[in-house]
Amino acid sequence: MNGRWAAGVVRAKALADRCIGQGGARDIAASPTLEAALAALSGTPYGHGARAGDDLAQAQNGVWATLLWHLRVLAGWQPPAGGAIARALAAGFQIANADGARFQLGGLGRRFSWNDGPTLSRRLGWARTVVATVPSAAEWALGATAVLVATQSFLIRQPLTEGQLRQARSLLSTEIGGDLAEFVRLLPAQARWVLADVEQPRDLWRAERAWWHRVERDGLRLLRDSRFGPAPLVGAVGVLAVDAWRVQAALEVAARGGRDLEAFDAVA
């Protein structure tokens, strides 16, 4: 089995090396205009998706499309078990398509049982799939679930449906209710970490930052695994996703004239 992972591991590490990194993303953010940022991106892997003349939404969509292309390439080099992991981790693009996006999934497309229903329900279903099929990414999924539920319940203040409550209780092993402090206190450690620095609902942006930073740390650690197996694949997906997240945020700063670098640094 290990031999069948060899090519996939080599490809995963090679693709992860294509990230422009935090410094590269900051340089993009410092661009005086969106046009200048796109010109700077043209010499990077993102130049294929985010092109000169794009408006901000088109450019950001192109960044995510580049990530999806990388995941499709990565999945193509994996043994069947690795392909299943890649499809599970990339299923967020299916959710985006259901909400009106037009991402080309290729071989990553798969019909999941949770594909129908409201967006929040689909995201909870996606988290359940990741927990069940990708153990090394389970805490990413649980942390994301905690942020989703906290945002819905305590920031937006829109009650979860009965079905969503069942999904959330099953994933988080806790009741959903009370205030934010009680919710955090009752969370299992595997999900509580993402809300460690959040005291008020208005501070939930910090949880998103903590989530992305944890994914990057874990991803880099998994990429260093010298064994032929799924760890480098999961690590590469995490690191590539974080890089795309930083770049799309950098484009938004550049579109505002590069004047919010301090805010970019605080988040990214």
GUBA-534632 format. One record per residue (C-alpha): y, z, x; residue number from 1. Coordinates in steps of 0.1 Angstrom, whole numbers. Layout:
BEGIN
<r><north>Y</north><up>Z</up><east>X</east><resi>NUM</resi></r>
...
END
This chain:
BEGIN
<r><north>0</north><up>0</up><east>0</east><resi>1</resi></r>
<r><north>25</north><up>9</up><east>28</east><resi>2</resi></r>
<r><north>21</north><up>-26</up><east>42</east><resi>3</resi></r>
<r><north>32</north><up>-42</up><east>9</east><resi>4</resi></r>
<r><north>64</north><up>-22</up><east>11</east><resi>5</resi></r>
<r><north>73</north><up>-33</up><east>46</east><resi>6</resi></r>
<r><north>93</north><up>-64</up><east>37</east><resi>7</resi></r>
<r><north>111</north><up>-46</up><east>8</east><resi>8</resi></r>
<r><north>121</north><up>-18</up><east>31</east><resi>9</resi></r>
<r><north>135</north><up>-42</up><east>57</east><resi>10</resi></r>
<r><north>155</north><up>-60</up><east>31</east><resi>11</resi></r>
<r><north>168</north><up>-28</up><east>15</east><resi>12</resi></r>
<r><north>182</north><up>-16</up><east>48</east><resi>13</resi></r>
<r><north>197</north><up>-51</up><east>56</east><resi>14</resi></r>
<r><north>215</north><up>-52</up><east>22</east><resi>15</resi></r>
<r><north>228</north><up>-17</up><east>26</east><resi>16</resi></r>
<r><north>244</north><up>-28</up><east>58</east><resi>17</resi></r>
<r><north>266</north><up>-52</up><east>39</east><resi>18</resi></r>
<r><north>286</north><up>-24</up><east>23</east><resi>19</resi></r>
<r><north>323</north><up>-24</up><east>33</east><resi>20</resi></r>
<r><north>324</north><up>14</up><east>33</east><resi>21</resi></r>
<r><north>351</north><up>39</up><east>24</east><resi>22</resi></r>
<r><north>374</north><up>26</up><east>51</east><resi>23</resi></r>
<r><north>371</north><up>-10</up><east>40</east><resi>24</resi></r>
<r><north>376</north><up>-1</up><east>4</east><resi>25</resi></r>
<r><north>408</north><up>19</up><east>13</east><resi>26</resi></r>
<r><north>421</north><up>-12</up><east>31</east><resi>27</resi></r>
<r><north>416</north><up>-32</up><east>0</east><resi>28</resi></r>
<r><north>434</north><up>-4</up><east>-21</east><resi>29</resi></r>
<r><north>464</north><up>-6</up><east>3</east><resi>30</resi></r>
<r><north>470</north><up>-43</up><east>-4</east><resi>31</resi></r>
<r><north>504</north><up>-49</up><east>-19</east><resi>32</resi></r>
<r><north>491</north><up>-71</up><east>-47</east><resi>33</resi></r>
<r><north>458</north><up>-79</up><east>-64</east><resi>34</resi></r>
<r><north>461</north><up>-114</up><east>-50</east><resi>35</resi></r>
<r><north>462</north><up>-100</up><east>-15</east><resi>36</resi></r>
<r><north>433</north><up>-77</up><east>-22</east><resi>37</resi></r>
<r><north>412</north><up>-106</up><east>-34</east><resi>38</resi></r>
<r><north>421</north><up>-126</up><east>-3</east><resi>39</resi></r>
<r><north>409</north><up>-97</up><east>18</east><resi>40</resi></r>
<r><north>377</north><up>-95</up><east>-2</east><resi>41</resi></r>
<r><north>370</north><up>-132</up><east>3</east><resi>42</resi></r>
<r><north>355</north><up>-125</up><east>37</east><resi>43</resi></r>
<r><north>331</north><up>-98</up><east>23</east><resi>44</resi></r>
<r><north>300</north><up>-101</up><east>1</east><resi>45</resi></r>
<r><north>322</north><up>-94</up><east>-29</east><resi>46</resi></r>
<r><north>341</north><up>-126</up><east>-23</east><resi>47</resi></r>
<r><north>314</north><up>-145</up><east>-41</east><resi>48</resi></r>
<r><north>321</north><up>-126</up><east>-74</east><resi>49</resi></r>
<r><north>357</north><up>-116</up><east>-72</east><resi>50</resi></r>
<r><north>378</north><up>-147</up><east>-65</east><resi>51</resi></r>
<r><north>414</north><up>-158</up><east>-60</east><resi>52</resi></r>
<r><north>431</north><up>-162</up><east>-94</east><resi>53</resi></r>
<r><north>411</north><up>-135</up><east>-112</east><resi>54</resi></r>
<r><north>429</north><up>-109</up><east>-132</east><resi>55</resi></r>
<r><north>420</north><up>-73</up><east>-126</east><resi>56</resi></r>
<r><north>392</north><up>-72</up><east>-153</east><resi>57</resi></r>
<r><north>377</north><up>-104</up><east>-140</east><resi>58</resi></r>
<r><north>378</north><up>-92</up><east>-104</east><resi>59</resi></r>
<r><north>362</north><up>-59</up><east>-112</east><resi>60</resi></r>
<r><north>335</north><up>-76</up><east>-132</east><resi>61</resi></r>
<r><north>329</north><up>-98</up><east>-102</east><resi>62</resi></r>
<r><north>324</north><up>-68</up><east>-80</east><resi>63</resi></r>
<r><north>297</north><up>-54</up><east>-103</east><resi>64</resi></r>
<r><north>282</north><up>-89</up><east>-106</east><resi>65</resi></r>
<r><north>279</north><up>-89</up><east>-68</east><resi>66</resi></r>
<r><north>261</north><up>-55</up><east>-70</east><resi>67</resi></r>
<r><north>237</north><up>-70</up><east>-95</east><resi>68</resi></r>
<r><north>231</north><up>-100</up><east>-73</east><resi>69</resi></r>
<r><north>222</north><up>-77</up><east>-45</east><resi>70</resi></r>
<r><north>198</north><up>-58</up><east>-67</east><resi>71</resi></r>
<r><north>181</north><up>-90</up><east>-78</east><resi>72</resi></r>
<r><north>176</north><up>-101</up><east>-42</east><resi>73</resi></r>
<r><north>163</north><up>-66</up><east>-34</east><resi>74</resi></r>
<r><north>139</north><up>-66</up><east>-63</east><resi>75</resi></r>
<r><north>125</north><up>-99</up><east>-53</east><resi>76</resi></r>
<r><north>113</north><up>-85</up><east>-20</east><resi>77</resi></r>
<r><north>95</north><up>-55</up><east>-35</east><resi>78</resi></r>
<r><north>58</north><up>-50</up><east>-44</east><resi>79</resi></r>
<r><north>53</north><up>-46</up><east>-82</east><resi>80</resi></r>
<r><north>59</north><up>-8</up><east>-81</east><resi>81</resi></r>
<r><north>92</north><up>-15</up><east>-63</east><resi>82</resi></r>
<r><north>102</north><up>-41</up><east>-88</east><resi>83</resi></r>
<r><north>97</north><up>-16</up><east>-117</east><resi>84</resi></r>
<r><north>119</north><up>9</up><east>-99</east><resi>85</resi></r>
<r><north>147</north><up>-17</up><east>-94</east><resi>86</resi></r>
<r><north>145</north><up>-27</up><east>-131</east><resi>87</resi></r>
<r><north>148</north><up>10</up><east>-141</east><resi>88</resi></r>
<r><north>178</north><up>16</up><east>-119</east><resi>89</resi></r>
<r><north>195</north><up>-17</up><east>-128</east><resi>90</resi></r>
<r><north>192</north><up>-12</up><east>-166</east><resi>91</resi></r>
<r><north>228</north><up>-1</up><east>-169</east><resi>92</resi></r>
<r><north>237</north><up>-38</up><east>-167</east><resi>93</resi></r>
<r><north>216</north><up>-43</up><east>-199</east><resi>94</resi></r>
<r><north>237</north><up>-16</up><east>-215</east><resi>95</resi></r>
<r><north>268</north><up>-34</up><east>-204</east><resi>96</resi></r>
<r><north>256</north><up>-67</up><east>-218</east><resi>97</resi></r>
<r><north>248</north><up>-51</up><east>-251</east><resi>98</resi></r>
<r><north>284</north><up>-39</up><east>-251</east><resi>99</resi></r>
<r><north>297</north><up>-75</up><east>-246</east><resi>100</resi></r>
<r><north>294</north><up>-82</up><east>-208</east><resi>101</resi></r>
<r><north>277</north><up>-113</up><east>-195</east><resi>102</resi></r>
<r><north>258</north><up>-102</up><east>-164</east><resi>103</resi></r>
<r><north>229</north><up>-125</up><east>-153</east><resi>104</resi></r>
<r><north>199</north><up>-101</up><east>-150</east><resi>105</resi></r>
<r><north>173</north><up>-127</up><east>-140</east><resi>106</resi></r>
<r><north>141</north><up>-109</up><east>-131</east><resi>107</resi></r>
<r><north>157</north><up>-75</up><east>-136</east><resi>108</resi></r>
<r><north>158</north><up>-81</up><east>-173</east><resi>109</resi></r>
<r><north>134</north><up>-60</up><east>-194</east><resi>110</resi></r>
<r><north>131</north><up>-49</up><east>-229</east><resi>111</resi></r>
<r><north>134</north><up>-11</up><east>-230</east><resi>112</resi></r>
<r><north>126</north><up>9</up><east>-261</east><resi>113</resi></r>
<r><north>161</north><up>24</up><east>-261</east><resi>114</resi></r>
<r><north>179</north><up>-9</up><east>-260</east><resi>115</resi></r>
<r><north>192</north><up>-6</up><east>-296</east><resi>116</resi></r>
<r><north>217</north><up>19</up><east>-310</east><resi>117</resi></r>
<r><north>251</north><up>33</up><east>-299</east><resi>118</resi></r>
<r><north>261</north><up>31</up><east>-262</east><resi>119</resi></r>
<r><north>256</north><up>69</up><east>-257</east><resi>120</resi></r>
<r><north>221</north><up>67</up><east>-270</east><resi>121</resi></r>
<r><north>213</north><up>38</up><east>-247</east><resi>122</resi></r>
<r><north>226</north><up>57</up><east>-217</east><resi>123</resi></r>
<r><north>206</north><up>88</up><east>-226</east><resi>124</resi></r>
<r><north>175</north><up>65</up><east>-229</east><resi>125</resi></r>
<r><north>183</north><up>50</up><east>-195</east><resi>126</resi></r>
<r><north>185</north><up>84</up><east>-180</east><resi>127</resi></r>
<r><north>151</north><up>94</up><east>-195</east><resi>128</resi></r>
<r><north>136</north><up>62</up><east>-180</east><resi>129</resi></r>
<r><north>149</north><up>70</up><east>-146</east><resi>130</resi></r>
<r><north>137</north><up>106</up><east>-147</east><resi>131</resi></r>
<r><north>103</north><up>94</up><east>-157</east><resi>132</resi></r>
<r><north>99</north><up>65</up><east>-132</east><resi>133</resi></r>
<r><north>121</north><up>72</up><east>-102</east><resi>134</resi></r>
<r><north>116</north><up>108</up><east>-91</east><resi>135</resi></r>
<r><north>140</north><up>105</up><east>-61</east><resi>136</resi></r>
<r><north>168</north><up>95</up><east>-85</east><resi>137</resi></r>
<r><north>160</north><up>121</up><east>-112</east><resi>138</resi></r>
<r><north>188</north><up>144</up><east>-103</east><resi>139</resi></r>
<r><north>212</north><up>115</up><east>-104</east><resi>140</resi></r>
<r><north>201</north><up>108</up><east>-140</east><resi>141</resi></r>
<r><north>203</north><up>144</up><east>-150</east><resi>142</resi></r>
<r><north>237</north><up>149</up><east>-135</east><resi>143</resi></r>
<r><north>250</north><up>118</up><east>-152</east><resi>144</resi></r>
<r><north>235</north><up>131</up><east>-185</east><resi>145</resi></r>
<r><north>254</north><up>164</up><east>-181</east><resi>146</resi></r>
<r><north>287</north><up>146</up><east>-175</east><resi>147</resi></r>
<r><north>281</north><up>123</up><east>-205</east><resi>148</resi></r>
<r><north>273</north><up>152</up><east>-228</east><resi>149</resi></r>
<r><north>301</north><up>173</up><east>-215</east><resi>150</resi></r>
<r><north>326</north><up>145</up><east>-219</east><resi>151</resi></r>
<r><north>315</north><up>137</up><east>-254</east><resi>152</resi></r>
<r><north>313</north><up>173</up><east>-266</east><resi>153</resi></r>
<r><north>342</north><up>190</up><east>-249</east><resi>154</resi></r>
<r><north>367</north><up>163</up><east>-239</east><resi>155</resi></r>
<r><north>365</north><up>136</up><east>-266</east><resi>156</resi></r>
<r><north>352</north><up>163</up><east>-290</east><resi>157</resi></r>
<r><north>330</north><up>138</up><east>-309</east><resi>158</resi></r>
<r><north>297</north><up>155</up><east>-320</east><resi>159</resi></r>
<r><north>265</north><up>140</up><east>-308</east><resi>160</resi></r>
<r><north>242</north><up>126</up><east>-335</east><resi>161</resi></r>
<r><north>210</north><up>144</up><east>-342</east><resi>162</resi></r>
<r><north>191</north><up>118</up><east>-323</east><resi>163</resi></r>
<r><north>214</north><up>121</up><east>-293</east><resi>164</resi></r>
<r><north>211</north><up>159</up><east>-294</east><resi>165</resi></r>
<r><north>173</north><up>156</up><east>-293</east><resi>166</resi></r>
<r><north>176</north><up>132</up><east>-263</east><resi>167</resi></r>
<r><north>200</north><up>155</up><east>-245</east><resi>168</resi></r>
<r><north>180</north><up>187</up><east>-252</east><resi>169</resi></r>
<r><north>149</north><up>170</up><east>-239</east><resi>170</resi></r>
<r><north>166</north><up>158</up><east>-207</east><resi>171</resi></r>
<r><north>186</north><up>189</up><east>-199</east><resi>172</resi></r>
<r><north>162</north><up>215</up><east>-213</east><resi>173</resi></r>
<r><north>190</north><up>234</up><east>-230</east><resi>174</resi></r>
<r><north>208</north><up>236</up><east>-263</east><resi>175</resi></r>
<r><north>241</north><up>217</up><east>-266</east><resi>176</resi></r>
<r><north>269</north><up>239</up><east>-281</east><resi>177</resi></r>
<r><north>294</north><up>266</up><east>-274</east><resi>178</resi></r>
<r><north>321</north><up>258</up><east>-249</east><resi>179</resi></r>
<r><north>320</north><up>240</up><east>-216</east><resi>180</resi></r>
<r><north>315</north><up>272</up><east>-195</east><resi>181</resi></r>
<r><north>285</north><up>281</up><east>-216</east><resi>182</resi></r>
<r><north>271</north><up>246</up><east>-214</east><resi>183</resi></r>
<r><north>273</north><up>246</up><east>-176</east><resi>184</resi></r>
<r><north>258</north><up>281</up><east>-173</east><resi>185</resi></r>
<r><north>227</north><up>271</up><east>-193</east><resi>186</resi></r>
<r><north>221</north><up>238</up><east>-175</east><resi>187</resi></r>
<r><north>191</north><up>236</up><east>-151</east><resi>188</resi></r>
<r><north>201</north><up>235</up><east>-114</east><resi>189</resi></r>
<r><north>190</north><up>198</up><east>-113</east><resi>190</resi></r>
<r><north>219</north><up>189</up><east>-136</east><resi>191</resi></r>
<r><north>244</north><up>218</up><east>-130</east><resi>192</resi></r>
<r><north>254</north><up>206</up><east>-96</east><resi>193</resi></r>
<r><north>276</north><up>178</up><east>-109</east><resi>194</resi></r>
<r><north>298</north><up>203</up><east>-129</east><resi>195</resi></r>
<r><north>301</north><up>229</up><east>-101</east><resi>196</resi></r>
<r><north>339</north><up>223</up><east>-97</east><resi>197</resi></r>
<r><north>347</north><up>218</up><east>-133</east><resi>198</resi></r>
<r><north>363</north><up>247</up><east>-153</east><resi>199</resi></r>
<r><north>381</north><up>228</up><east>-180</east><resi>200</resi></r>
<r><north>373</north><up>196</up><east>-199</east><resi>201</resi></r>
<r><north>404</north><up>179</up><east>-183</east><resi>202</resi></r>
<r><north>387</north><up>184</up><east>-149</east><resi>203</resi></r>
<r><north>357</north><up>163</up><east>-158</east><resi>204</resi></r>
<r><north>370</north><up>135</up><east>-135</east><resi>205</resi></r>
<r><north>359</north><up>158</up><east>-107</east><resi>206</resi></r>
<r><north>323</north><up>156</up><east>-120</east><resi>207</resi></r>
<r><north>324</north><up>118</up><east>-118</east><resi>208</resi></r>
<r><north>336</north><up>120</up><east>-82</east><resi>209</resi></r>
<r><north>309</north><up>146</up><east>-74</east><resi>210</resi></r>
<r><north>283</north><up>124</up><east>-89</east><resi>211</resi></r>
<r><north>292</north><up>93</up><east>-69</east><resi>212</resi></r>
<r><north>295</north><up>113</up><east>-37</east><resi>213</resi></r>
<r><north>260</north><up>129</up><east>-43</east><resi>214</resi></r>
<r><north>245</north><up>95</up><east>-49</east><resi>215</resi></r>
<r><north>259</north><up>82</up><east>-16</east><resi>216</resi></r>
<r><north>247</north><up>112</up><east>4</east><resi>217</resi></r>
<r><north>212</north><up>110</up><east>-11</east><resi>218</resi></r>
<r><north>212</north><up>72</up><east>-7</east><resi>219</resi></r>
<r><north>220</north><up>74</up><east>30</east><resi>220</resi></r>
<r><north>193</north><up>101</up><east>35</east><resi>221</resi></r>
<r><north>167</north><up>80</up><east>16</east><resi>222</resi></r>
<r><north>176</north><up>49</up><east>37</east><resi>223</resi></r>
<r><north>168</north><up>69</up><east>69</east><resi>224</resi></r>
<r><north>132</north><up>74</up><east>57</east><resi>225</resi></r>
<r><north>111</north><up>56</up><east>83</east><resi>226</resi></r>
<r><north>80</north><up>53</up><east>60</east><resi>227</resi></r>
<r><north>72</north><up>21</up><east>41</east><resi>228</resi></r>
<r><north>76</north><up>32</up><east>5</east><resi>229</resi></r>
<r><north>102</north><up>34</up><east>-23</east><resi>230</resi></r>
<r><north>126</north><up>58</up><east>-7</east><resi>231</resi></r>
<r><north>147</north><up>31</up><east>12</east><resi>232</resi></r>
<r><north>148</north><up>10</up><east>-20</east><resi>233</resi></r>
<r><north>162</north><up>38</up><east>-40</east><resi>234</resi></r>
<r><north>186</north><up>46</up><east>-12</east><resi>235</resi></r>
<r><north>199</north><up>11</up><east>-10</east><resi>236</resi></r>
<r><north>205</north><up>9</up><east>-47</east><resi>237</resi></r>
<r><north>225</north><up>41</up><east>-46</east><resi>238</resi></r>
<r><north>246</north><up>31</up><east>-15</east><resi>239</resi></r>
<r><north>253</north><up>-4</up><east>-28</east><resi>240</resi></r>
<r><north>263</north><up>10</up><east>-62</east><resi>241</resi></r>
<r><north>287</north><up>35</up><east>-46</east><resi>242</resi></r>
<r><north>303</north><up>7</up><east>-25</east><resi>243</resi></r>
<r><north>309</north><up>-14</up><east>-56</east><resi>244</resi></r>
<r><north>324</north><up>16</up><east>-74</east><resi>245</resi></r>
<r><north>348</north><up>22</up><east>-46</east><resi>246</resi></r>
<r><north>358</north><up>-15</up><east>-44</east><resi>247</resi></r>
<r><north>365</north><up>-19</up><east>-81</east><resi>248</resi></r>
<r><north>386</north><up>12</up><east>-79</east><resi>249</resi></r>
<r><north>404</north><up>-2</up><east>-49</east><resi>250</resi></r>
<r><north>413</north><up>-33</up><east>-68</east><resi>251</resi></r>
<r><north>429</north><up>-13</up><east>-95</east><resi>252</resi></r>
<r><north>451</north><up>5</up><east>-70</east><resi>253</resi></r>
<r><north>460</north><up>-28</up><east>-54</east><resi>254</resi></r>
<r><north>469</north><up>-42</up><east>-87</east><resi>255</resi></r>
<r><north>495</north><up>-14</up><east>-90</east><resi>256</resi></r>
<r><north>510</north><up>-24</up><east>-56</east><resi>257</resi></r>
<r><north>489</north><up>-1</up><east>-35</east><resi>258</resi></r>
<r><north>511</north><up>28</up><east>-44</east><resi>259</resi></r>
<r><north>483</north><up>52</up><east>-55</east><resi>260</resi></r>
<r><north>465</north><up>56</up><east>-22</east><resi>261</resi></r>
<r><north>465</north><up>94</up><east>-25</east><resi>262</resi></r>
<r><north>448</north><up>92</up><east>-59</east><resi>263</resi></r>
<r><north>423</north><up>68</up><east>-44</east><resi>264</resi></r>
<r><north>416</north><up>91</up><east>-15</east><resi>265</resi></r>
<r><north>411</north><up>120</up><east>-38</east><resi>266</resi></r>
<r><north>385</north><up>103</up><east>-59</east><resi>267</resi></r>
<r><north>368</north><up>79</up><east>-35</east><resi>268</resi></r>
END
